[in-house]
Amino acid sequence: MLETSARLLRMLSLLQTRRDWSGADLAERLGVTDRTVRRDVDKLRSLGYPVHAVTGTAGGYRLGAGAALPPLLLDDEEAVAVAVGLRTAAAGTVAGIEETSVRALAKLEQVLPARLRNRVNALQSVMVPLRGRGPTVDAATLSALAGACRDHEVLRFDYRDHHGGETLRRVEPLRLVHTGRRWYLVAFDLDRDDWRTFRVDRLTPRTPTGPRFAPRDPPDADLAAYTSYGLSNAAYRHQAVITLRLPVDEAAEHISPTSGVLEPIDEHSCTLRAGANSLDGLAVWVSLIGCEFQVREPPELVARVAGMAQRLTRAAAGS
């Protein structure tokens, strides 16, 4: 009995990780026969889990939204409380759990019955959180993007660039990245045939999603570092490499992932890679970090820092 219960939970977990599963795939992952899979699916249905049969040449199963919340998991009040809490966390009010909250919310909303989704939406509509400065992102948009990433479905959305111009984009979404203030979507742009990073607060998804696609190799093994470099370096005219006489953890308190990429050198210093369209502005910004530093690249920035130092010295002497 315990073995059967554990297998049912494992099957339920698999059904939540992607949209469609063939009977053969489930049988292989669970180490059972196709007949046992069919029997276990019937047991899940009898418990209230909405497992639907998928038509097609291969056939299979899909976990859908049901008429009642499955028993032994959450009652109605608990489900509403969890959904509202996840939406609040996804908005960035609880640091460090935003991305996890979005994944959990996508799973939960997949099986919430309509009557409970309406209650969640009603509660969310009357809540007035005190937000910090910066753009906000609708939780429903994050859920839609997370679902498309999970199910490997092509996304279409209207995108507004920093000049206000709008374009229609078609992408293969890979991951959502959260920097602490903003959400970004890393995706392969089908029309531009290259990887791109999109600010989520600037996009409006179009429905329906699809078709399905085979995942590509990611542009970098470390997507966080890839996104950070793209936002803080690649988008700018000048790229600088600077040694900071500061431990990397202390430097991170002054430099956000969208401002620069930090790499430790030793326990007392680190490397900063940052970009800017103005070398003068970059020189001032680095000097305000409040530590000793040495510019390694580019030579033009070395000259700007030297000139700034001379002007400041003359100003101090004159004062």
N, C-alpha and C positions, 0 to 999 in steps of 0.2 A: 504493500500500500504506500509506504514512504517513497519507494522507488518510482511508482507511478505518479505520485504528487510532484516529486522533483522534476520528472520528465515533462509534466504538464506546464510547470512554471518555466522550464527551459524553452518549451515550444512557444509559450506566450511571449517570452522575451525575444525570441527570434522573429516572431511575427511583427513585433514592434520596431525592429531595427531597419526593415525595408518594406516596401509596399507589397510586393508579390513574391510568393514562394511556391515552387513546384513541390509536388508530393515527394518526388525522388530526392530533391535537395534537403527537405526536412528529414526524410528517413536517413540520409547519409550523415547529417549533422547530429542527429539524435542517436544514431547507431541502432535503429530498429527497422522493421519491415514496413512496406507501404500500407499493409493492412493495419498495423499498429498505429500508424499515423492517422489513418481514417478513423479508427476507434477513438484515439485521443482527441481529434478534432470534434467528434460527436460529444465527448465528455465536456470539452470547453464550452460548446454550445449549450449543453444542459445546465451549465453553471451561469449562463447569461452572457458569455463572451461572444461578440458578433463576428464569428469567423465565416467569411463568405467563400463560396467556390468560385474560382476564376475560370471563365471559358477560354477556349483556344486550343491550339494543337497539342501543347504540353499539359495544359490544365494546371491547377494549383489552388492556393488559398491566399486570402487577404483578410486582415483584421480591419473591420469597419466600425463606424459609429453605431451604437445600439440603442434600443428603445428604453433600456434601463441600465443603470450602472452595474457592472458585474459585482456579485456579492463577494464578501470576504476581503475586499480591497479597501474601499472607502465608501462611507455613506454619503448622502447628498451634501450635508453641511460640510463634511471634511473635504469633499471634492471641490466645492466652491472656494473654501478657504485656501486650499493648496493652489488652485488655479490663479486666484487673485494674488496670492503671495509670490508665485512664479512670475506673473506679469510685472509686479512691482520690482522684483529683483532684476528682471530682464531690462527694465528701464534704467538700471545702473545705480539704484539707491543702496544696494548692498554690494560693496566692492569685492571683486574676486570671484563672484559666482554668476556673473551675467551670462556667459556662454553656456554654462551647465544648466542654468535656468531655462534658457531658450530650448535646449534639447529636451529637457524634461517636459516643458510646456507643449512642445510639438507632439510628444507621445500622449500626454494626457488629453489634449483637445481632440486627438484622433478618435478617442473612444467615449468622450463625453456626449451624452444624449442632448438633443436640441434644447430641452427645457432647462438643463443646467448651464449650457453655454449662454442662454439668454440671461440667466441670473448673474453669471460672471460679467457679461457685457454691461448689465445694468449697474452693478456695483462699481465697475471701472469707470463708467460714465459720470458718476457723482463724486468720485474721489478727487481731491484737489491737493496733490503733493507739492511741497516746496522744492523746486528743482534748482540745481546749480546752473551756472551760466553755460551756454553751449547748446547745440542743436539736440532735439529730442527725436526719437524714433518710435513709431507705433509698434506695439508688441505684436499685432496681427501681421504686420509686414515682416517682422523678424521670424515669426512662426512660419510664414509662407516661404521665406528664403531658406530657413533651416530644413523644411520639408523637401524642397527642391534639391538641396545639397545631399540630403540623406537618400532620396529616391533616384538621384542622377537624372533629373529631368531638365530639359532646356528651359531657360527663363527668358521672357520678353518683358522689357520695362522701359518706361520713359525716363531719360536721365538728363538732369540739369547740371551743366558744368559751372565753373566758378565765375564765368562771365554772364550766366543766365540763359545761355543757349540750350535748347532741348533737342535731344536725338532719341531715336528708337534703337535699343540695343538688344541683340540676341546673344546669349552667353550660355556656357556650360558651367554652372556654379560649382565651386570646390569647397570653400570654407568661409565662415563668418569670423572676423577678427575684431576684438574690442580693445581699444587703447586706454580706456578709463574715462574718456570724454566722448568719443565717437565710435560708431560701428562702421566696419568696412566689409565689403564682399569681394573675395578673391575669386576670379572667374576667367575662363577662356573666352575671349570675344570672337565669335564666329565670323563676323564681318571684317574684322581687322586682323584675324589670324594670329593672335598673340594674347598673352596673359595681361589682364588689366585688374586694377584695384578701384572699386567704386565706393563712394560714400553712400551709406544706406539712407541717410536723411535726404539725399538728393534724388532718389529713385522712387518710381511709382510702378509696382508690378502690374502686368497685364495677365488676364486669365483667358483660357486655361493654360497651364504649363504643359510641357511636353514638346516633342517626343522624348523617350528615354535615350540615353547615350552611354557608351562605354567610357568609364573614367580614364582620363589622360594621366600621365606621370606629372606630379606637381612641379611647379617651377623651381622649388627649393625644398629640401628636406625639413628645414626650419621655416615654417610659414610666418611665424611671428617676426623673425629677423628679416625675412623677405619683404614683408609689408612695411616694417619699420624703415628699412633702407629706401624703399620706393617712395614713402611719404616724406622722409627727411633729407634725401639726397638726390635721387634720380630725377625728381621733378624740377630741379633748380639748375640755373646756368652754371654756378660754381660749386664744386665739391671740395671740402677741406678735410685734412687729416691732422688732428691735433693731439698732443700728449698732455693730459691733465695730471698734475701732481695731487691726485685725490683718489682714494679707494673707489672702486667702481660702484659699490653700494651707496656711498655718500654722493657720488656724482649723479646717480639715478634720482636722487631727491630733487635735483635742480633741472634735470634734462628729461623730458618726456619722450616716449618712443616715437612720437611724430616730429620731434625736434632734432634728434640725432641718435646714432647707434653707438653704444658703448661696448668696449671689449677690454677685459682686464689685462694688465701687463704684469703687475705684481701686487702685493698687498698695500702699496702706497700710491700707485698710479694706474692710469687706464688710458685707452685710446678713444678719442671721440671722432666719429665720422659724421659730418653735417654739411648741408647744402644751403645756399642762399642765392638770391638774384643780385644782392648788393654786397660787395666785399667789405665796405665800410660798416654796414649794418652787422655783418658777421663778426667783424673785429670787436665792435662794441659789445655784442651779445656774449662773446666768449669772455671778455674781460669782466663782465658782470657776474660770472659764475662764482667769483670770489676765491680763486686759488691760482697758484703758479701754473703756467702752461707754456708749451713750446709748439709753434706752428711747423708742421712737417711738409704740408702741401696745401695749396699751390704757392709758388714763389711770390705771386702778386699779393697774396694775403700777408706774407712776411713783411713786405714793403709797407702795406697799409698799417699793420700793427706798429712797425717802427715809427712811421710818421705820426700816428696817434700818440705814441709814447712821448715823442718830442714835443708835440703841442701841449700835452698835459703837463709836461715838466716845465715848459715856459709859462703856462698859466699858473702853476703852483708858485713858481719863483716870483711872478709879478704880483701875486696876492700877498 
